Amino acid sequence: MHIINFSYECGGFDHRLMRGGLSPLVWNLSREYAARGHRVSVVTPAHGHLDRLRETFPVEELDHRADHVVPLVLDPEVWPDHPAEVAVELTTRAYRLRLDGVDVYFLADAYLDLLPDRLYPPPGLEGRDLAHFKPLVFQVDGARFIRSGALADPSGAEPAVVHGFEPYYHYLLPPVLAADPRYRTVSTVAANAPVGQQVYRPQVERLLTLLGAGEGLAGGAIDLDALEGPPPSEDTAAATIARALAGTRMHQERRPDHVGVFPLVAAHADLVDFVSPGQRAYYSTFEGTPFEALFATLPVARQLRAHPHKLLMGGCGVADSWLARDPGAVDRTAVLRGLGLDPARPVFFHAARYAVHHKGQLELMRAVEEVLATDPDISFVIRCATGGGGETVEATPVANAWFQDVADRHPGQVHLDWRLADEDTLFEQAACADFCVNPSKYELDGFLIAQAEAMACGAVPIATAQRVTGHFGHARPLTDPEATGFSVRGSFRDDDSVLAGELADRIRQAAAVFRDAPETYDRLSANSRRLARRFTWPRTAELRLAAFDALLRGERLPFPAEDAIAWGWFDALDDADFARHGERIAR
């Protein structure tokens, strides 16, 4: 089959183009599909890095030139100092890199080459700088490129599977391609943006029409009204709950003239894919959260429940290249001394992009300061990658002055690095870690590759007891034979002093186990290593390929009866399920 992976970033083969877990997800799946004989194309922006890519890889320019206009229709409440519409004239070119059996197509123009350091527009650009619309322009450029026939199968034997990653970066594709028999669409939710995340409806309508889906809008095949229920009346409890939940990052209040991103994708994609079992359960029900009752009233909740066959749990993994390395071959003493740390001390490791609220990094740094005030014989290696450039730690821009101050006040105890790192560097440091610390908040993670990588080296996790990362086993009691580490409670606050204090307590507890109960530490470490090494890309690729094959044959995915019962989706059960699970259903 032909699989077209559509992703805003795909830097799994070059860390300079990687800003988060999306890159390894896209690249490793692409390589696995290609290794099984499938044709694989990746469509992604060049992000202004063509010259750098050409220095390392054989990048060729294709005979593709699209002179076109992207109309930006602006919400006057957000863009009061701008005209109602801005016509962006672009000349988009395409470049191809053939690597590991995968054809990577880089699209480049004046818009897609913006923000070469960050890649992603920061939130502060909205309402001020039209670079905010770079991801939207990528959707338009990418949809035009796909539909141009540049990637068409000469034989026309079967439709291509267009696999988009993260709804916000491809929400136009499922409705645009829904009526095109050449394509089937799959959408992967990699990180849990608010399920009610919205975009300006006049902009969506204009671009759907531009991309050839105007008939669907006019004829009802694309019913934007059905995606959004009426807002709750101001004097109701539901309205009060909606306002309160706006600060939890689980929900966004409905705005006039807006439409939901995920509802649009869920309604028109052939499959909606998740990267962990907990994530699929969480994003489909929000069970056990303050958002659960309100979510159940939304049209998207009914949409998911009415079409459970669309919900795929494709999973995630750790790279083969990582698993092939030997942590025991790393010279711990040399690596830690090179970081200015004492090899005799327990090492606590955090590696993530700089996302101060999502990754719980504010609470982490507060916990570091609190722990070191009473126990100086602990080392912290903290990586908060910004993509801001710099060949050395000293030459890299500081993203958070207070974080840097904490590190500067604890020389020999805290190594803080803002740089992007290649796999060699990350593996060396993960292999030296006794513990990995991942206090993520808001249930925004989908799988958390960085935690899996550190655990695969034997690091014992200290992490949030998120439903979406329950697959790591760190929330089990220490007495459980399968326990892997330590947990702190989940958090839905930007500045959570309780979480910071609890995290400090867990670090102290972990250090005590490391020093005073080595047999317990060894058991946790062995469990951690064994569990993390089960998460492989070959396995996740096989799961998705089986689903894609069924999709192309016109078959529905079976929905597990266990999930239907656990979620209360009894209408997804058939007679055989009721006969087999009658007692459990009755309970």
C-alpha positions in Angstrom: 0.0 0.0 0.0 1.0 3.7 -0.3 1.1 5.5 3.0 1.4 9.3 3.0 2.5 10.6 6.4 1.5 14.3 6.8 3.3 15.9 9.6 4.3 19.4 10.7 7.7 18.0 11.8 9.6 14.9 10.8 13.1 15.2 12.3 13.6 11.7 13.6 16.6 11.3 11.2 18.1 14.7 12.2 17.8 16.1 15.7 18.1 19.7 14.4 14.6 19.3 13.0 13.1 17.7 16.0 11.1 19.6 18.6 9.1 16.9 20.3 7.8 13.4 20.3 6.1 13.8 17.0 9.3 13.5 15.0 10.4 10.1 16.2 6.8 8.9 16.0 6.5 9.8 12.3 10.0 8.8 11.3 10.1 5.4 13.0 6.7 4.4 11.7 7.7 5.5 8.2 10.9 3.4 8.3 9.0 0.3 9.6 6.3 0.6 6.9 9.1 0.9 4.2 10.9 -2.1 5.7 7.8 -4.2 5.1 7.7 -3.3 1.4 5.2 -0.5 1.4 5.6 2.8 -0.4 6.0 5.5 2.1 5.9 9.3 1.5 6.3 12.0 4.1 5.0 15.5 3.5 6.5 18.1 5.8 7.7 21.7 5.8 11.4 22.4 5.2 11.2 25.1 8.0 14.0 27.1 6.4 16.5 24.3 6.8 17.1 23.2 3.2 20.7 24.4 3.1 21.5 22.6 6.3 19.8 19.4 5.1 21.8 19.6 1.8 25.0 19.7 3.8 24.3 16.2 5.2 21.7 14.5 2.9 21.1 14.1 -0.9 18.2 16.5 -1.2 16.8 17.0 -4.8 14.5 19.7 -6.1 11.5 18.4 -7.9 9.7 19.8 -10.9 6.9 21.2 -8.7 6.1 24.9 -8.5 2.7 26.1 -7.2 2.0 29.8 -7.5 -1.1 30.3 -5.4 -2.8 32.6 -2.9 -3.8 31.6 0.7 -6.5 33.8 2.0 -6.2 34.5 5.7 -9.6 35.4 7.1 -9.0 37.1 10.5 -11.2 37.1 13.6 -11.7 40.8 14.3 -11.8 40.2 18.0 -8.3 38.6 17.9 -6.8 40.7 15.1 -8.4 44.2 15.7 -5.5 46.1 14.0 -5.5 44.0 10.9 -7.8 43.9 7.8 -10.6 41.4 7.7 -8.7 39.3 5.1 -5.1 39.1 4.0 -4.2 37.5 0.7 -0.8 35.7 1.0 0.8 35.2 -2.3 3.1 32.2 -2.3 5.4 30.2 -4.6 5.7 26.7 -3.1 8.4 24.3 -4.2 9.0 20.7 -3.3 12.2 18.8 -2.5 12.7 15.1 -2.0 15.1 13.2 0.3 15.2 9.4 -0.1 16.4 7.8 3.1 15.9 4.3 4.5 13.3 3.5 1.9 11.2 6.6 2.7 10.6 9.5 0.4 10.5 12.7 2.5 9.0 15.6 0.6 9.9 19.0 2.0 7.7 21.9 1.0 9.2 25.3 1.0 8.0 28.9 0.5 8.1 32.3 2.2 5.7 31.1 4.9 6.9 27.6 5.5 10.5 28.9 5.9 9.5 31.2 8.8 10.6 30.4 12.4 13.5 28.1 11.6 14.6 27.9 15.2 11.3 27.3 16.9 9.5 25.7 13.9 6.2 26.3 15.8 4.7 29.7 16.3 4.7 30.7 20.0 1.2 31.5 21.4 2.2 35.1 21.8 2.1 35.7 18.0 -1.7 35.3 17.8 -3.3 38.6 17.2 0.1 40.3 16.5 2.1 38.5 13.8 0.7 36.6 10.8 3.5 34.0 11.2 0.9 32.5 13.6 -0.7 31.0 10.6 2.3 29.0 9.4 0.7 25.7 10.4 -2.5 26.6 8.5 -0.5 27.5 5.4 1.2 24.1 5.7 -2.2 22.4 5.6 -3.1 24.3 2.4 0.3 23.8 0.7 0.3 20.1 1.7 -3.3 19.4 0.6 -2.5 21.1 -2.8 0.7 19.0 -3.1 -1.1 15.7 -2.4 -4.0 16.4 -4.7 -1.7 17.6 -7.5 -0.9 14.0 -8.3 2.8 14.4 -7.5 2.5 11.3 -5.2 0.0 9.4 -7.2 0.3 5.6 -7.7 0.9 5.1 -11.4 -1.0 1.9 -11.3 -4.0 3.4 -9.4 -4.4 0.0 -7.8 -5.8 1.2 -4.5 -6.3 4.4 -2.6 -3.5 5.8 -0.6 -3.7 6.1 3.2 -3.1 9.8 4.2 -2.0 9.7 7.8 -2.0 13.0 9.6 -0.3 13.6 12.9 -1.9 15.9 15.5 -5.4 17.2 14.5 -4.4 20.9 14.8 -1.9 20.5 12.0 -4.1 18.6 9.5 -7.8 19.2 10.4 -8.5 20.4 6.8 -7.4 17.1 5.2 -10.1 14.7 6.3 -13.0 16.8 5.1 -11.1 17.8 1.9 -10.2 14.3 1.0 -13.4 12.5 2.2 -15.1 12.6 -1.2 -11.9 11.8 -3.1 -11.8 8.0 -3.9 -8.0 8.2 -4.2 -7.5 8.5 -0.5 -8.4 7.2 3.0 -7.6 9.4 6.0 -6.2 8.5 9.4 -5.6 11.1 12.2 -3.3 10.4 15.1 -3.7 12.2 18.4 -0.2 12.3 19.7 -0.6 14.9 22.5 -3.9 15.7 24.2 -4.9 19.2 23.2 -8.2 20.4 24.6 -10.9 18.3 22.9 -12.8 21.5 22.3 -9.9 23.4 20.8 -11.4 25.8 18.2 -10.5 27.7 15.1 -12.2 30.6 13.3 -15.1 29.2 11.3 -15.1 31.7 8.4 -11.4 30.8 7.9 -12.2 27.1 7.8 -15.1 27.6 5.4 -13.0 29.7 3.1 -10.2 27.2 2.9 -12.5 24.2 2.5 -14.0 25.9 -0.5 -10.6 26.9 -1.8 -9.5 23.2 -1.6 -12.5 21.9 -3.4 -14.8 20.9 -0.6 -17.3 23.7 -1.1 -19.9 21.3 -2.4 -19.7 19.4 0.8 -20.4 22.5 2.8 -23.3 23.4 0.6 -24.8 19.9 0.4 -24.5 19.0 4.0 -21.7 16.4 3.8 -19.6 18.7 5.8 -22.0 19.9 8.5 -20.1 22.3 10.7 -23.2 23.2 12.7 -23.5 19.6 13.8 -20.0 19.6 15.3 -20.9 22.2 18.0 -23.9 22.0 20.3 -25.5 25.2 21.6 -23.6 26.8 24.4 -25.1 26.3 27.9 -27.3 29.0 29.2 -25.5 31.5 31.4 -27.5 30.7 34.5 -26.9 26.9 34.4 -24.5 24.8 36.3 -23.0 23.6 32.9 -22.0 27.2 32.1 -20.3 27.6 35.5 -18.5 24.3 35.0 -17.4 25.3 31.5 -15.9 28.6 32.7 -14.1 26.9 35.6 -12.6 24.2 33.3 -11.1 26.8 31.0 -8.2 27.0 33.3 -7.5 23.3 33.4 -6.4 22.9 29.7 -9.0 20.2 29.3 -11.6 22.4 27.8 -12.0 25.7 25.9 -15.3 27.6 26.2 -17.2 27.8 22.9 -16.6 31.0 21.0 -19.0 32.5 18.5 -18.2 31.8 14.8 -15.7 29.0 15.7 -15.5 25.3 15.1 -13.8 22.5 16.9 -10.6 21.0 15.5 -11.0 17.5 16.9 -14.7 17.3 16.2 -14.0 18.1 12.5 -11.3 15.4 12.3 -13.4 12.8 14.2 -16.4 13.4 11.9 -14.5 13.0 8.6 -11.4 10.8 9.2 -11.7 7.1 8.5 -9.7 6.2 11.6 -8.7 8.2 14.7 -5.5 6.8 16.1 -4.0 7.0 19.6 -0.6 6.3 21.0 -1.4 4.5 24.2 -4.4 2.6 25.7 -4.8 5.1 28.5 -4.8 8.0 26.1 -7.6 6.4 24.0 -9.7 5.8 27.0 -9.0 9.3 28.4 -9.7 11.2 25.2 -12.8 9.2 24.5 -14.5 9.6 27.9 -12.5 11.9 30.3 -13.7 9.5 33.0 -12.7 10.5 36.5 -11.9 14.2 35.6 -13.9 17.3 36.3 -14.6 17.5 32.6 -16.4 14.1 32.4 -20.0 15.4 32.8 -19.6 18.3 30.5 -17.8 16.2 27.8 -20.7 13.8 27.8 -23.0 16.6 26.6 -20.9 17.6 23.6 -21.6 16.4 20.1 -18.0 15.0 19.7 -18.7 12.6 22.6 -21.7 11.3 20.8 -19.7 11.1 17.6 -17.0 9.0 19.1 -19.5 6.7 20.8 -21.6 6.3 17.7 -18.5 5.2 15.7 -16.3 3.2 18.0 -14.9 1.2 15.0 -12.9 4.4 14.1 -10.9 4.3 17.3 -7.5 2.7 16.8 -4.8 2.2 19.4 -1.7 2.1 17.3 0.7 2.7 20.2 4.2 4.1 20.3 7.7 2.8 20.9 11.4 3.2 21.5 13.7 3.4 18.5 15.5 0.2 17.5 18.8 2.1 17.4 18.2 3.1 21.1 17.4 -0.5 22.2 20.4 -1.9 20.3 22.8 0.2 22.5 24.2 -1.2 25.7 23.8 1.1 28.7 26.5 -0.9 30.5 29.0 0.2 27.9 28.6 3.9 28.8 31.5 5.2 31.0 29.3 6.7 33.8 32.3 8.3 35.5 33.6 10.0 32.4 30.1 11.3 31.4 29.1 12.6 34.8 32.5 14.2 35.4 32.2 15.8 32.0 28.9 17.4 33.2 30.6 18.6 36.4 28.8 16.0 38.6 30.1 13.5 41.1 29.6 9.9 39.8 29.1 8.6 43.4 25.8 10.4 43.8 22.4 9.2 42.6 21.4 10.9 39.3 17.9 12.2 38.6 17.4 12.9 34.9 14.8 15.0 33.1 14.8 15.3 29.3 12.0 17.1 27.4 11.3 20.1 25.3 10.9 23.3 27.2 7.2 23.3 28.0 7.1 24.7 31.5 3.4 23.9 32.3 2.9 20.8 30.2 6.0 19.1 31.5 5.7 20.3 35.1 9.1 21.9 34.8 8.3 24.8 37.2 7.4 22.3 39.9 10.5 20.2 39.1 12.9 23.1 39.6 11.2 24.0 42.8 11.5 20.4 44.0 15.2 20.5 43.0 15.8 23.5 45.1 13.9 22.1 48.1 15.7 18.8 48.0 19.2 20.2 47.6 18.6 22.5 50.6 18.7 19.4 52.9 20.5 16.7 50.8 23.4 18.1 48.8 24.6 14.6 47.8 22.2 14.3 44.8 22.8 15.2 41.2 20.3 16.5 38.6 20.7 16.4 34.8 17.9 18.5 33.4 17.4 19.0 29.7 14.8 21.6 28.5 15.3 21.8 24.8 14.3 25.0 23.1 15.7 24.7 19.6 17.2 28.1 20.1 20.6 27.2 18.7 24.1 27.3 20.3 26.9 24.8 20.0 27.8 25.0 23.8 25.7 25.3 26.9 27.1 28.8 27.5 26.2 29.9 24.0 22.6 28.7 24.0 19.9 31.3 24.9 18.4 30.8 28.3 14.7 30.2 28.1 13.9 30.7 31.8 16.1 33.0 33.9 14.9 31.5 37.2 15.6 28.0 36.1 19.1 29.1 35.1 19.6 30.8 38.5 18.7 27.6 40.3 21.3 25.7 38.3 23.9 28.5 38.7 23.5 28.4 42.5 24.1 24.7 42.6 27.3 24.0 40.6 28.3 20.4 40.8 24.7 19.4 41.7 22.6 20.6 38.8 23.5 20.4 35.1 20.9 22.4 33.0 21.1 22.3 29.2 18.7 24.2 26.9 20.1 22.6 23.7 18.7 20.0 21.4 20.7 16.8 21.6 21.4 13.9 19.3 20.7 10.3 20.2 24.4 9.7 21.3 24.2 12.4 23.9 20.8 11.5 25.2 21.6 7.9 25.5 24.8 8.5 27.4 23.0 10.7 29.9 20.0 8.4 30.2 22.4 5.4 30.8 24.0 7.3 33.7 20.6 8.1 35.3 19.4 6.2 38.3 16.0 7.9 38.1 14.0 9.7 35.4 11.7 12.5 36.5 8.6 13.3 34.4 6.1 15.3 36.4 3.8 16.1 33.4 0.6 17.9 34.0 -2.9 18.3 32.5 -2.9 14.7 31.0 -1.4 16.3 27.9 1.0 13.4 27.1 0.1 10.6 24.8 2.9 8.1 25.4 6.0 10.0 26.6 8.9 8.6 24.6 11.5 10.3 26.7 10.4 8.4 29.8 10.3 5.1 27.9 13.9 5.7 26.6 15.3 6.4 30.1 13.4 3.4 31.6 14.8 1.2 28.8 18.3 2.0 30.2 17.2 1.0 33.7 16.3 4.4 35.1 13.5 4.2 37.8 10.7 6.6 37.0 9.3 9.3 39.2 6.3 10.6 37.3 2.8 11.8 37.5 0.1 9.2 37.9 -1.6 10.2 34.7 -4.1 7.9 33.1 -2.5 8.5 29.7 0.9 7.1 31.0 -0.4 4.3 33.1 1.3 1.8 30.7 4.6 2.6 32.5 3.5 1.1 35.8 5.1 3.7 38.1 1.8 4.3 39.9 1.7 0.7 41.3 2.6 0.3 45.0 6.2 -0.3 45.7 5.3 -3.7 47.1 3.7 -4.8 43.8 6.0 -7.3 42.1 5.5 -5.4 38.8 6.1 -1.9 40.2 8.6 0.2 38.3 8.9 3.4 40.3 7.3 6.3 42.2 4.3 8.5 41.4 3.0 11.9 42.3 -0.6 12.9 41.9 -1.9 14.5 38.6 -2.2 18.2 38.4 -4.3 20.7 36.4 -2.8 23.9 37.8 -0.2 26.1 36.1 1.6 26.8 39.4 1.1 23.9 41.7 3.0 24.2 45.0 1.4 21.0 46.3 2.8 19.0 43.4 6.2 20.6 43.9 6.2 19.6 47.5 5.1 16.1 46.7 7.7 15.7 44.0 10.4 16.8 46.4 9.1 14.1 48.9 9.3 11.4 46.1 12.8 12.4 45.2 13.9 12.1 48.8 12.1 8.7 49.1 13.7 7.5 45.9 17.2 8.6 47.1 16.6 6.7 50.4 15.6 3.5 48.5 18.7 3.9 46.3 21.0 4.2 49.3 19.3 2.0 52.0 17.3 -0.6 50.1 19.4 -1.5 47.1 17.5 -4.8 46.5 14.3 -2.8 46.1 16.0 -0.3 43.8 17.4 -3.2 41.7 13.9 -4.8 41.4 12.4 -1.5 40.3 15.2 -0.9 37.8 14.9 -4.3 36.3 11.1 -4.0 36.0 11.5 -0.6 34.4 14.0 -1.8 31.8 12.0 -4.9 31.0 8.7 -3.1 30.6 10.0 -0.2 28.4 11.8 -2.6 26.0 8.4 -4.1 25.1 7.4 -0.9 23.4 8.8 -1.3 19.9 8.2 0.3 16.6 7.8 -3.0 14.7 4.9 -3.8 17.0 3.2 -0.5 16.6 3.7 -0.5 12.8 2.1 -4.0 12.6 -1.0 -2.8 14.5 -1.5 0.2 12.2 -0.8 -1.7 9.0 -3.4 -4.3 9.9 -5.9 -1.5 10.5 -5.0 0.2 7.3 -5.4 -3.0 5.4 -8.8 -3.5 6.9 -9.7 0.0 6.0 -8.7 -0.4 2.4 -10.8 -3.7 2.2 -13.8 -1.8 3.6 -13.9 -3.6 6.9 -14.7 -2.1 10.3 -12.2 -2.4 13.1 -13.5 -4.5 16.0 -14.1 -2.6 19.2 -12.9 -4.5 22.3 -15.9 -5.5 24.5 -13.8 -4.9 27.6 -13.5 -1.2 26.6 -17.2 -0.9 25.7 -18.1 -2.3 29.1 -15.6 -0.2 31.0 -16.7 3.0 29.3 -20.4 2.3 29.5 -20.7 2.1 25.7 -23.1 -0.8 25.8 -24.6 0.1 22.4 -21.2 -1.0 20.9 -21.8 -4.6 22.1 -23.4 -7.3 20.1 -25.5 -10.3 21.2 -22.4 -12.5 21.7 -20.8 -9.9 23.9 -23.9 -9.7 26.1 -24.0 -13.5 26.4 -20.3 -13.7 27.2 -20.1 -10.7 29.7 -23.6 -10.7 31.1 -22.6 -10.7 34.8 -20.0 -7.9 34.3 -22.4 -5.8 32.3 -25.1 -6.2 35.0 -22.6 -5.0 37.7 
